[in-house]
């Protein structure tokens, strides 16, 4: 299993940009985990299901 670093959640260009979505319930600083068919928050359990287009 690859280790995840904090730098994986941000990109630097003309400023700092988040590369992952933030949990709408927990707020800034808590990111949603990316799964095959959904995004989920490990802190509160919030889940967004992705659909195929």
VODOVO-210784 format. One record per atom (N, C-alpha, C, O): chain; atom name; x, y, z. Coordinates in Angstrom, 1 decimal, padded with zeros to 4 digits. Example, Ala and Ser with C-alpha at 12.3 -4.5 7.8 and 13.67 -1.06 7.14 Angstrom:
VODOVO-210784
<r><mol>A</mol><atom>N</atom><xx>013.2</xx><yy>-005.7</yy><zz>007.8</zz></r>
<r><mol>A</mol><atom>CA</atom><xx>012.3</xx><yy>-004.5</yy><zz>007.8</zz></r>
<r><mol>A</mol><atom>C</atom><xx>013.2</xx><yy>-003.3</yy><zz>007.8</zz></r>
<r><mol>A</mol><atom>O</atom><xx>014.2</xx><yy>-003.3</yy><zz>008.5</zz></r>
<r><mol>A</mol><atom>N</atom><xx>012.8</xx><yy>-002.2</yy><zz>007.1</zz></r>
<r><mol>A</mol><atom>CA</atom><xx>013.7</xx><yy>-001.1</yy><zz>007.1</zz></r>
<r><mol>A</mol><atom>C</atom><xx>012.9</xx><yy>000.0</yy><zz>007.9</zz></r>
<r><mol>A</mol><atom>O</atom><xx>013.4</xx><yy>001.1</yy><zz>008.0</zz></r>
//
This chain:
VODOVO-210784
<r><mol>A</mol><atom>N</atom><xx>000.9</xx><yy>-001.2</yy><zz>000.0</zz></r>
<r><mol>A</mol><atom>CA</atom><xx>000.0</xx><yy>000.0</yy><zz>000.0</zz></r>
<r><mol>A</mol><atom>C</atom><xx>000.9</xx><yy>001.2</yy><zz>000.0</zz></r>
<r><mol>A</mol><atom>O</atom><xx>001.8</xx><yy>001.4</yy><zz>000.9</zz></r>
<r><mol>A</mol><atom>N</atom><xx>000.7</xx><yy>002.1</yy><zz>-000.9</zz></r>
<r><mol>A</mol><atom>CA</atom><xx>001.5</xx><yy>003.3</yy><zz>-001.0</zz></r>
<r><mol>A</mol><atom>C</atom><xx>001.2</xx><yy>004.3</yy><zz>000.1</zz></r>
<r><mol>A</mol><atom>O</atom><xx>000.1</xx><yy>004.4</yy><zz>000.6</zz></r>
<r><mol>A</mol><atom>N</atom><xx>002.3</xx><yy>004.9</yy><zz>000.7</zz></r>
<r><mol>A</mol><atom>CA</atom><xx>002.0</xx><yy>005.9</yy><zz>001.7</zz></r>
<r><mol>A</mol><atom>C</atom><xx>001.5</xx><yy>007.2</yy><zz>001.1</zz></r>
<r><mol>A</mol><atom>O</atom><xx>001.9</xx><yy>007.6</yy><zz>000.0</zz></r>
<r><mol>A</mol><atom>N</atom><xx>000.7</xx><yy>007.9</yy><zz>001.9</zz></r>
<r><mol>A</mol><atom>CA</atom><xx>000.1</xx><yy>009.2</yy><zz>001.4</zz></r>
<r><mol>A</mol><atom>C</atom><xx>000.7</xx><yy>010.3</yy><zz>002.2</zz></r>
<r><mol>A</mol><atom>O</atom><xx>000.7</xx><yy>010.2</yy><zz>003.4</zz></r>
<r><mol>A</mol><atom>N</atom><xx>001.1</xx><yy>011.3</yy><zz>001.5</zz></r>
<r><mol>A</mol><atom>CA</atom><xx>001.7</xx><yy>012.5</yy><zz>002.2</zz></r>
<r><mol>A</mol><atom>C</atom><xx>000.8</xx><yy>013.7</yy><zz>002.1</zz></r>
<r><mol>A</mol><atom>O</atom><xx>-000.1</xx><yy>013.7</yy><zz>001.2</zz></r>
<r><mol>A</mol><atom>N</atom><xx>000.9</xx><yy>014.6</yy><zz>003.0</zz></r>
<r><mol>A</mol><atom>CA</atom><xx>000.1</xx><yy>015.8</yy><zz>002.9</zz></r>
<r><mol>A</mol><atom>C</atom><xx>000.2</xx><yy>016.6</yy><zz>001.6</zz></r>
<r><mol>A</mol><atom>O</atom><xx>-000.7</xx><yy>017.2</yy><zz>001.1</zz></r>
<r><mol>A</mol><atom>N</atom><xx>001.4</xx><yy>016.5</yy><zz>001.0</zz></r>
<r><mol>A</mol><atom>CA</atom><xx>001.7</xx><yy>017.2</yy><zz>-000.2</zz></r>
<r><mol>A</mol><atom>C</atom><xx>000.9</xx><yy>016.6</yy><zz>-001.4</zz></r>
<r><mol>A</mol><atom>O</atom><xx>000.8</xx><yy>017.2</yy><zz>-002.4</zz></r>
<r><mol>A</mol><atom>N</atom><xx>000.3</xx><yy>015.4</yy><zz>-001.2</zz></r>
<r><mol>A</mol><atom>CA</atom><xx>-000.5</xx><yy>014.8</yy><zz>-002.3</zz></r>
<r><mol>A</mol><atom>C</atom><xx>-001.9</xx><yy>015.5</yy><zz>-002.4</zz></r>
<r><mol>A</mol><atom>O</atom><xx>-002.6</xx><yy>015.3</yy><zz>-003.4</zz></r>
<r><mol>A</mol><atom>N</atom><xx>-002.3</xx><yy>016.2</yy><zz>-001.3</zz></r>
<r><mol>A</mol><atom>CA</atom><xx>-003.6</xx><yy>016.9</yy><zz>-001.3</zz></r>
<r><mol>A</mol><atom>C</atom><xx>-003.6</xx><yy>018.3</yy><zz>-001.8</zz></r>
<r><mol>A</mol><atom>O</atom><xx>-004.6</xx><yy>018.9</yy><zz>-002.0</zz></r>
<r><mol>A</mol><atom>N</atom><xx>-002.4</xx><yy>018.8</yy><zz>-002.2</zz></r>
<r><mol>A</mol><atom>CA</atom><xx>-002.3</xx><yy>020.2</yy><zz>-002.7</zz></r>
<r><mol>A</mol><atom>C</atom><xx>-001.4</xx><yy>020.2</yy><zz>-003.9</zz></r>
<r><mol>A</mol><atom>O</atom><xx>-000.6</xx><yy>019.3</yy><zz>-004.1</zz></r>
<r><mol>A</mol><atom>N</atom><xx>-001.6</xx><yy>021.2</yy><zz>-004.8</zz></r>
<r><mol>A</mol><atom>CA</atom><xx>-000.7</xx><yy>021.5</yy><zz>-005.9</zz></r>
<r><mol>A</mol><atom>C</atom><xx>-000.3</xx><yy>023.0</yy><zz>-005.8</zz></r>
<r><mol>A</mol><atom>O</atom><xx>-001.1</xx><yy>023.8</yy><zz>-005.4</zz></r>
<r><mol>A</mol><atom>N</atom><xx>000.9</xx><yy>023.3</yy><zz>-006.3</zz></r>
<r><mol>A</mol><atom>CA</atom><xx>001.4</xx><yy>024.6</yy><zz>-006.2</zz></r>
<r><mol>A</mol><atom>C</atom><xx>001.5</xx><yy>025.1</yy><zz>-007.7</zz></r>
<r><mol>A</mol><atom>O</atom><xx>002.2</xx><yy>024.5</yy><zz>-008.5</zz></r>
<r><mol>A</mol><atom>N</atom><xx>000.9</xx><yy>026.2</yy><zz>-007.9</zz></r>
<r><mol>A</mol><atom>CA</atom><xx>000.9</xx><yy>026.9</yy><zz>-009.2</zz></r>
<r><mol>A</mol><atom>C</atom><xx>001.0</xx><yy>028.4</yy><zz>-009.0</zz></r>
<r><mol>A</mol><atom>O</atom><xx>002.0</xx><yy>028.9</yy><zz>-008.5</zz></r>
<r><mol>A</mol><atom>N</atom><xx>-000.1</xx><yy>029.1</yy><zz>-009.4</zz></r>
<r><mol>A</mol><atom>CA</atom><xx>-000.2</xx><yy>030.5</yy><zz>-009.1</zz></r>
<r><mol>A</mol><atom>C</atom><xx>-000.6</xx><yy>030.7</yy><zz>-007.6</zz></r>
<r><mol>A</mol><atom>O</atom><xx>-001.0</xx><yy>031.8</yy><zz>-007.3</zz></r>
<r><mol>A</mol><atom>N</atom><xx>-000.6</xx><yy>029.7</yy><zz>-006.9</zz></r>
<r><mol>A</mol><atom>CA</atom><xx>-001.0</xx><yy>029.7</yy><zz>-005.5</zz></r>
<r><mol>A</mol><atom>C</atom><xx>-001.2</xx><yy>028.3</yy><zz>-005.0</zz></r>
<r><mol>A</mol><atom>O</atom><xx>-000.8</xx><yy>027.4</yy><zz>-005.7</zz></r>
<r><mol>A</mol><atom>N</atom><xx>-001.7</xx><yy>028.1</yy><zz>-003.9</zz></r>
<r><mol>A</mol><atom>CA</atom><xx>-002.0</xx><yy>026.8</yy><zz>-003.4</zz></r>
<r><mol>A</mol><atom>C</atom><xx>-003.4</xx><yy>026.3</yy><zz>-003.7</zz></r>
<r><mol>A</mol><atom>O</atom><xx>-004.3</xx><yy>027.0</yy><zz>-003.5</zz></r>
<r><mol>A</mol><atom>N</atom><xx>-003.5</xx><yy>025.1</yy><zz>-004.3</zz></r>
<r><mol>A</mol><atom>CA</atom><xx>-004.8</xx><yy>024.6</yy><zz>-004.7</zz></r>
<r><mol>A</mol><atom>C</atom><xx>-005.0</xx><yy>023.2</yy><zz>-004.1</zz></r>
<r><mol>A</mol><atom>O</atom><xx>-004.1</xx><yy>022.4</yy><zz>-004.2</zz></r>
<r><mol>A</mol><atom>N</atom><xx>-006.2</xx><yy>023.0</yy><zz>-003.6</zz></r>
<r><mol>A</mol><atom>CA</atom><xx>-006.5</xx><yy>021.6</yy><zz>-003.1</zz></r>
<r><mol>A</mol><atom>C</atom><xx>-006.8</xx><yy>020.7</yy><zz>-004.3</zz></r>
<r><mol>A</mol><atom>O</atom><xx>-007.5</xx><yy>021.1</yy><zz>-005.2</zz></r>
<r><mol>A</mol><atom>N</atom><xx>-006.3</xx><yy>019.5</yy><zz>-004.2</zz></r>
<r><mol>A</mol><atom>CA</atom><xx>-006.5</xx><yy>018.5</yy><zz>-005.3</zz></r>
<r><mol>A</mol><atom>C</atom><xx>-007.6</xx><yy>017.6</yy><zz>-005.0</zz></r>
<r><mol>A</mol><atom>O</atom><xx>-008.2</xx><yy>016.9</yy><zz>-005.9</zz></r>
<r><mol>A</mol><atom>N</atom><xx>-008.0</xx><yy>017.5</yy><zz>-003.7</zz></r>
<r><mol>A</mol><atom>CA</atom><xx>-009.2</xx><yy>016.7</yy><zz>-003.3</zz></r>
<r><mol>A</mol><atom>C</atom><xx>-010.3</xx><yy>017.5</yy><zz>-002.7</zz></r>
<r><mol>A</mol><atom>O</atom><xx>-010.0</xx><yy>018.7</yy><zz>-002.3</zz></r>
<r><mol>A</mol><atom>N</atom><xx>-011.5</xx><yy>017.0</yy><zz>-002.7</zz></r>
<r><mol>A</mol><atom>CA</atom><xx>-012.6</xx><yy>017.7</yy><zz>-002.2</zz></r>
<r><mol>A</mol><atom>C</atom><xx>-012.6</xx><yy>017.7</yy><zz>-000.7</zz></r>
<r><mol>A</mol><atom>O</atom><xx>-012.1</xx><yy>016.8</yy><zz>000.0</zz></r>
<r><mol>A</mol><atom>N</atom><xx>-013.1</xx><yy>018.8</yy><zz>-000.1</zz></r>
<r><mol>A</mol><atom>CA</atom><xx>-013.2</xx><yy>019.0</yy><zz>001.3</zz></r>
<r><mol>A</mol><atom>C</atom><xx>-014.6</xx><yy>018.5</yy><zz>001.8</zz></r>
<r><mol>A</mol><atom>O</atom><xx>-015.6</xx><yy>018.6</yy><zz>001.1</zz></r>
<r><mol>A</mol><atom>N</atom><xx>-014.6</xx><yy>017.9</yy><zz>003.0</zz></r>
<r><mol>A</mol><atom>CA</atom><xx>-015.9</xx><yy>017.4</yy><zz>003.5</zz></r>
<r><mol>A</mol><atom>C</atom><xx>-016.8</xx><yy>018.6</yy><zz>003.8</zz></r>
<r><mol>A</mol><atom>O</atom><xx>-016.4</xx><yy>019.5</yy><zz>004.5</zz></r>
<r><mol>A</mol><atom>N</atom><xx>-018.1</xx><yy>018.6</yy><zz>003.3</zz></r>
<r><mol>A</mol><atom>CA</atom><xx>-019.0</xx><yy>019.7</yy><zz>003.5</zz></r>
<r><mol>A</mol><atom>C</atom><xx>-019.5</xx><yy>019.8</yy><zz>004.9</zz></r>
<r><mol>A</mol><atom>O</atom><xx>-019.9</xx><yy>020.9</yy><zz>005.4</zz></r>
<r><mol>A</mol><atom>N</atom><xx>-019.4</xx><yy>018.7</yy><zz>005.7</zz></r>
<r><mol>A</mol><atom>CA</atom><xx>-019.9</xx><yy>018.7</yy><zz>007.1</zz></r>
<r><mol>A</mol><atom>C</atom><xx>-018.8</xx><yy>019.1</yy><zz>008.0</zz></r>
<r><mol>A</mol><atom>O</atom><xx>-019.0</xx><yy>019.9</yy><zz>008.9</zz></r>
<r><mol>A</mol><atom>N</atom><xx>-017.6</xx><yy>018.6</yy><zz>007.8</zz></r>
<r><mol>A</mol><atom>CA</atom><xx>-016.4</xx><yy>018.9</yy><zz>008.7</zz></r>
<r><mol>A</mol><atom>C</atom><xx>-015.7</xx><yy>020.2</yy><zz>008.4</zz></r>
<r><mol>A</mol><atom>O</atom><xx>-015.2</xx><yy>020.8</yy><zz>009.3</zz></r>
<r><mol>A</mol><atom>N</atom><xx>-015.7</xx><yy>020.6</yy><zz>007.1</zz></r>
<r><mol>A</mol><atom>CA</atom><xx>-015.1</xx><yy>021.8</yy><zz>006.8</zz></r>
<r><mol>A</mol><atom>C</atom><xx>-013.7</xx><yy>021.7</yy><zz>006.3</zz></r>
<r><mol>A</mol><atom>O</atom><xx>-013.2</xx><yy>020.6</yy><zz>006.1</zz></r>
<r><mol>A</mol><atom>N</atom><xx>-013.0</xx><yy>022.8</yy><zz>006.2</zz></r>
<r><mol>A</mol><atom>CA</atom><xx>-011.6</xx><yy>022.8</yy><zz>005.6</zz></r>
<r><mol>A</mol><atom>C</atom><xx>-010.7</xx><yy>022.0</yy><zz>006.5</zz></r>
<r><mol>A</mol><atom>O</atom><xx>-010.8</xx><yy>022.1</yy><zz>007.8</zz></r>
<r><mol>A</mol><atom>N</atom><xx>-009.8</xx><yy>021.3</yy><zz>005.9</zz></r>
<r><mol>A</mol><atom>CA</atom><xx>-008.8</xx><yy>020.5</yy><zz>006.6</zz></r>
<r><mol>A</mol><atom>C</atom><xx>-009.2</xx><yy>019.0</yy><zz>006.7</zz></r>
<r><mol>A</mol><atom>O</atom><xx>-008.3</xx><yy>018.2</yy><zz>007.0</zz></r>
<r><mol>A</mol><atom>N</atom><xx>-010.4</xx><yy>018.7</yy><zz>006.4</zz></r>
<r><mol>A</mol><atom>CA</atom><xx>-010.8</xx><yy>017.3</yy><zz>006.3</zz></r>
<r><mol>A</mol><atom>C</atom><xx>-011.2</xx><yy>017.0</yy><zz>004.9</zz></r>
<r><mol>A</mol><atom>O</atom><xx>-012.2</xx><yy>017.5</yy><zz>004.4</zz></r>
<r><mol>A</mol><atom>N</atom><xx>-010.4</xx><yy>016.1</yy><zz>004.3</zz></r>
<r><mol>A</mol><atom>CA</atom><xx>-010.6</xx><yy>015.8</yy><zz>002.9</zz></r>
<r><mol>A</mol><atom>C</atom><xx>-011.4</xx><yy>014.5</yy><zz>002.7</zz></r>
<r><mol>A</mol><atom>O</atom><xx>-011.4</xx><yy>013.6</yy><zz>003.6</zz></r>
<r><mol>A</mol><atom>N</atom><xx>-012.1</xx><yy>014.3</yy><zz>001.6</zz></r>
<r><mol>A</mol><atom>CA</atom><xx>-012.8</xx><yy>013.1</yy><zz>001.3</zz></r>
<r><mol>A</mol><atom>C</atom><xx>-011.9</xx><yy>012.1</yy><zz>000.6</zz></r>
<r><mol>A</mol><atom>O</atom><xx>-011.1</xx><yy>012.5</yy><zz>-000.3</zz></r>
<r><mol>A</mol><atom>N</atom><xx>-012.0</xx><yy>010.9</yy><zz>001.0</zz></r>
<r><mol>A</mol><atom>CA</atom><xx>-011.2</xx><yy>009.8</yy><zz>000.4</zz></r>
<r><mol>A</mol><atom>C</atom><xx>-011.8</xx><yy>009.4</yy><zz>-000.9</zz></r>
<r><mol>A</mol><atom>O</atom><xx>-013.0</xx><yy>009.4</yy><zz>-001.1</zz></r>
<r><mol>A</mol><atom>N</atom><xx>-010.9</xx><yy>009.2</yy><zz>-001.9</zz></r>
<r><mol>A</mol><atom>CA</atom><xx>-011.3</xx><yy>008.8</yy><zz>-003.2</zz></r>
<r><mol>A</mol><atom>C</atom><xx>-011.4</xx><yy>007.3</yy><zz>-003.4</zz></r>
<r><mol>A</mol><atom>O</atom><xx>-010.4</xx><yy>006.6</yy><zz>-003.2</zz></r>
<r><mol>A</mol><atom>N</atom><xx>-012.6</xx><yy>006.8</yy><zz>-003.6</zz></r>
<r><mol>A</mol><atom>CA</atom><xx>-012.7</xx><yy>005.3</yy><zz>-003.9</zz></r>
<r><mol>A</mol><atom>C</atom><xx>-013.2</xx><yy>005.2</yy><zz>-005.3</zz></r>
<r><mol>A</mol><atom>O</atom><xx>-013.4</xx><yy>006.1</yy><zz>-006.0</zz></r>
<r><mol>A</mol><atom>N</atom><xx>-013.3</xx><yy>003.9</yy><zz>-005.7</zz></r>
<r><mol>A</mol><atom>CA</atom><xx>-013.7</xx><yy>003.6</yy><zz>-007.1</zz></r>
<r><mol>A</mol><atom>C</atom><xx>-015.1</xx><yy>004.2</yy><zz>-007.5</zz></r>
<r><mol>A</mol><atom>O</atom><xx>-015.2</xx><yy>004.8</yy><zz>-008.6</zz></r>
<r><mol>A</mol><atom>N</atom><xx>-016.0</xx><yy>004.1</yy><zz>-006.6</zz></r>
<r><mol>A</mol><atom>CA</atom><xx>-017.4</xx><yy>004.5</yy><zz>-006.9</zz></r>
<r><mol>A</mol><atom>C</atom><xx>-018.0</xx><yy>005.6</yy><zz>-006.0</zz></r>
<r><mol>A</mol><atom>O</atom><xx>-019.2</xx><yy>005.9</yy><zz>-006.1</zz></r>
<r><mol>A</mol><atom>N</atom><xx>-017.1</xx><yy>006.1</yy><zz>-005.1</zz></r>
<r><mol>A</mol><atom>CA</atom><xx>-017.6</xx><yy>007.1</yy><zz>-004.1</zz></r>
<r><mol>A</mol><atom>C</atom><xx>-016.5</xx><yy>007.9</yy><zz>-003.5</zz></r>
<r><mol>A</mol><atom>O</atom><xx>-015.3</xx><yy>007.6</yy><zz>-003.7</zz></r>
<r><mol>A</mol><atom>N</atom><xx>-016.9</xx><yy>009.0</yy><zz>-002.8</zz></r>
<r><mol>A</mol><atom>CA</atom><xx>-016.0</xx><yy>009.8</yy><zz>-002.0</zz></r>
<r><mol>A</mol><atom>C</atom><xx>-016.5</xx><yy>009.7</yy><zz>-000.6</zz></r>
<r><mol>A</mol><atom>O</atom><xx>-017.7</xx><yy>009.8</yy><zz>-000.4</zz></r>
<r><mol>A</mol><atom>N</atom><xx>-015.7</xx><yy>009.5</yy><zz>000.4</zz></r>
<r><mol>A</mol><atom>CA</atom><xx>-016.2</xx><yy>009.4</yy><zz>001.8</zz></r>
<r><mol>A</mol><atom>C</atom><xx>-015.2</xx><yy>010.1</yy><zz>002.7</zz></r>
<r><mol>A</mol><atom>O</atom><xx>-014.0</xx><yy>010.3</yy><zz>002.5</zz></r>
<r><mol>A</mol><atom>N</atom><xx>-015.8</xx><yy>010.6</yy><zz>003.9</zz></r>
<r><mol>A</mol><atom>CA</atom><xx>-015.1</xx><yy>011.2</yy><zz>004.9</zz></r>
<r><mol>A</mol><atom>C</atom><xx>-014.9</xx><yy>010.2</yy><zz>006.0</zz></r>
<r><mol>A</mol><atom>O</atom><xx>-015.8</xx><yy>009.5</yy><zz>006.5</zz></r>
<r><mol>A</mol><atom>N</atom><xx>-013.6</xx><yy>010.1</yy><zz>006.5</zz></r>
<r><mol>A</mol><atom>CA</atom><xx>-013.3</xx><yy>009.2</yy><zz>007.5</zz></r>
<r><mol>A</mol><atom>C</atom><xx>-013.7</xx><yy>009.7</yy><zz>008.9</zz></r>
<r><mol>A</mol><atom>O</atom><xx>-013.8</xx><yy>008.9</yy><zz>009.9</zz></r>
<r><mol>A</mol><atom>N</atom><xx>-013.9</xx><yy>011.0</yy><zz>009.0</zz></r>
<r><mol>A</mol><atom>CA</atom><xx>-014.2</xx><yy>011.6</yy><zz>010.3</zz></r>
<r><mol>A</mol><atom>C</atom><xx>-015.7</xx><yy>011.5</yy><zz>010.7</zz></r>
<r><mol>A</mol><atom>O</atom><xx>-016.0</xx><yy>011.1</yy><zz>011.8</zz></r>
<r><mol>A</mol><atom>N</atom><xx>-016.6</xx><yy>011.8</yy><zz>009.8</zz></r>
<r><mol>A</mol><atom>CA</atom><xx>-018.0</xx><yy>011.8</yy><zz>010.1</zz></r>
<r><mol>A</mol><atom>C</atom><xx>-018.8</xx><yy>010.8</yy><zz>009.3</zz></r>
<r><mol>A</mol><atom>O</atom><xx>-020.0</xx><yy>010.6</yy><zz>009.7</zz></r>
<r><mol>A</mol><atom>N</atom><xx>-018.2</xx><yy>010.2</yy><zz>008.3</zz></r>
<r><mol>A</mol><atom>CA</atom><xx>-019.0</xx><yy>009.2</yy><zz>007.5</zz></r>
<r><mol>A</mol><atom>C</atom><xx>-019.7</xx><yy>009.7</yy><zz>006.3</zz></r>
<r><mol>A</mol><atom>O</atom><xx>-020.4</xx><yy>008.9</yy><zz>005.7</zz></r>
<r><mol>A</mol><atom>N</atom><xx>-019.6</xx><yy>011.0</yy><zz>006.0</zz></r>
<r><mol>A</mol><atom>CA</atom><xx>-020.3</xx><yy>011.6</yy><zz>004.9</zz></r>
<r><mol>A</mol><atom>C</atom><xx>-019.8</xx><yy>010.8</yy><zz>003.6</zz></r>
<r><mol>A</mol><atom>O</atom><xx>-018.6</xx><yy>010.6</yy><zz>003.4</zz></r>
<r><mol>A</mol><atom>N</atom><xx>-020.8</xx><yy>010.5</yy><zz>002.7</zz></r>
<r><mol>A</mol><atom>CA</atom><xx>-020.4</xx><yy>009.8</yy><zz>001.5</zz></r>
<r><mol>A</mol><atom>C</atom><xx>-021.1</xx><yy>010.4</yy><zz>000.3</zz></r>
<r><mol>A</mol><atom>O</atom><xx>-022.3</xx><yy>010.7</yy><zz>000.4</zz></r>
<r><mol>A</mol><atom>N</atom><xx>-020.4</xx><yy>010.5</yy><zz>-000.8</zz></r>
<r><mol>A</mol><atom>CA</atom><xx>-020.9</xx><yy>011.0</yy><zz>-002.1</zz></r>
<r><mol>A</mol><atom>C</atom><xx>-020.7</xx><yy>009.8</yy><zz>-003.1</zz></r>
<r><mol>A</mol><atom>O</atom><xx>-019.6</xx><yy>009.4</yy><zz>-003.2</zz></r>
<r><mol>A</mol><atom>N</atom><xx>-021.7</xx><yy>009.4</yy><zz>-003.8</zz></r>
<r><mol>A</mol><atom>CA</atom><xx>-021.6</xx><yy>008.4</yy><zz>-004.8</zz></r>
<r><mol>A</mol><atom>C</atom><xx>-021.4</xx><yy>009.0</yy><zz>-006.1</zz></r>
<r><mol>A</mol><atom>O</atom><xx>-022.0</xx><yy>010.0</yy><zz>-006.5</zz></r>
<r><mol>A</mol><atom>N</atom><xx>-020.4</xx><yy>008.5</yy><zz>-006.9</zz></r>
<r><mol>A</mol><atom>CA</atom><xx>-020.2</xx><yy>009.0</yy><zz>-008.2</zz></r>
<r><mol>A</mol><atom>C</atom><xx>-020.9</xx><yy>008.2</yy><zz>-009.2</zz></r>
<r><mol>A</mol><atom>O</atom><xx>-021.2</xx><yy>007.0</yy><zz>-009.1</zz></r>
<r><mol>A</mol><atom>N</atom><xx>-021.4</xx><yy>008.8</yy><zz>-010.3</zz></r>
<r><mol>A</mol><atom>CA</atom><xx>-022.1</xx><yy>008.1</yy><zz>-011.3</zz></r>
<r><mol>A</mol><atom>C</atom><xx>-021.3</xx><yy>008.1</yy><zz>-012.6</zz></r>
<r><mol>A</mol><atom>O</atom><xx>-020.5</xx><yy>009.0</yy><zz>-012.9</zz></r>
<r><mol>A</mol><atom>N</atom><xx>-021.5</xx><yy>007.1</yy><zz>-013.4</zz></r>
<r><mol>A</mol><atom>CA</atom><xx>-020.9</xx><yy>007.0</yy><zz>-014.7</zz></r>
<r><mol>A</mol><atom>C</atom><xx>-021.7</xx><yy>007.8</yy><zz>-015.7</zz></r>
<r><mol>A</mol><atom>O</atom><xx>-022.9</xx><yy>007.8</yy><zz>-015.8</zz></r>
<r><mol>A</mol><atom>N</atom><xx>-021.0</xx><yy>008.6</yy><zz>-016.5</zz></r>
<r><mol>A</mol><atom>CA</atom><xx>-021.6</xx><yy>009.5</yy><zz>-017.5</zz></r>
<r><mol>A</mol><atom>C</atom><xx>-021.5</xx><yy>008.9</yy><zz>-018.9</zz></r>
<r><mol>A</mol><atom>O</atom><xx>-022.0</xx><yy>009.5</yy><zz>-019.8</zz></r>
//
